Each structure stands twice: as structure tokens, then as C-alpha cells.
Amino acid sequence: MKAIRSILLSLLAIMMGGGLMILQLSAAEIYKWVDEKGTVHFTEDPSTVPEKYLDKVRTRTTQEDSMTPEGKGRAKGREEEGTRDQ
């Protein structure tokens, strides 16, 4: 019985850790810049942007970033319904 309980607690910890990682990924800010050749670059770490492009960096903010968790769930549900209709 102890072994089963230990396994269940381990699985619960793994699932919670995965959930926290997903939340962290969804909150990541994206930085964009264009180099002298016109190539568009994206990064999550602004320290990796070359110094000469720092004044041209733009951050990406989506409508989803300002939604509550409930609003995100409703939007995802509407998106899935639209996919099924096609």
C-alpha cells in the first residue's frame, strides 16, 4: 500500500510540475528585431539581442496575455468549436 501511495504522490508531483511549466511558457514575452539584411529574429531573452538592434526591438503582446484563466478557457472552447465546424 505504501508503494502505491508513493507512486501516486510522485505522479501528482510530476503533473503539477508540468502544469506550472506550461503556465510559465504562456507568460513568456517575445522580442522581435530585424537585422540589416531584413531578416526577422525572435527571442524570449532580450539579452541575446545584438546591441546595435536594441533600439529597434519590439515586444509581442497578444489579447490572450491580458485574459483571465476563465477567458482563455472560453476562447479556446470557441476556437475548438470553429475547428470542428470546418
N, C-alpha and C positions, 0 to 999 in steps of 0.2 A: 504494500500500500504506500509506503514511504517513497518508493522508486517512482510510482505513477504520479504521486503528488509533486515530486521533484521535476519530473519531465513536464508536467502541465505548467508549473511555475516558470520553467525555462522557456517553454513555447510562448507563454504570455509575455514574458520579458522581451523576447525576440520580436513579437508582433508589435508591442508598444514602441520599441526602439525603431522599427521600420516606419511606423506611423509618424513618429517625431521627425525622422529624416525626410519624409515626404512633405511635411509641413514646412520644414526648413527650406527645401528646394523651391516650394511655391512662393516663398517670400524673397527669393534672390532677385537682386536688381541687375539688369543687363545694361552694359555700357557699349556704345557703338561709336566708331570713328571711321573716317575714310582717309586712306593714305594718298600720297601724291600721284600714284598710278590709277587712282579711282577705285581701288579695292576696298570693299567694306569689311570691317573687322568687328567682332563682338567678343566681349569678355564679361565675366562676373567679378573679376578682380581689377579695380581701377589702377592698382599699382603696376599692372602689366602694360598699360597704355604708354607708348613712347612719349617722352616729354614734349616733343615738338607738336604733338596732336592733342595735348591736354585741353587746349582752349577750344577744340572742335568736338569734344566728347559730348554725346547726348545720352541720356538715360531713358530707358523704356519703362513706361508706366502704363498698365492696362486697366481697364474698367474693373477687372476681376481683383486687382490689388486692393481696391477700396471697398470690396464687398464683404459683408459678414459671412460667416460659415454657412448660415442658412440660405443666404442669397446665392452663394456659389453652388450649393446643392440644387436649388431651384433652376439655376441657369444650366447646370449640367443635365438635369432632367429634361428641360426643353430641348437642349441640343441633341440628346439621345432620341427623343421623340421625332425630331426632324430627320434624323438619320434613318430611322425605321420607316418613315413615310416614303422615302425615295426608292 
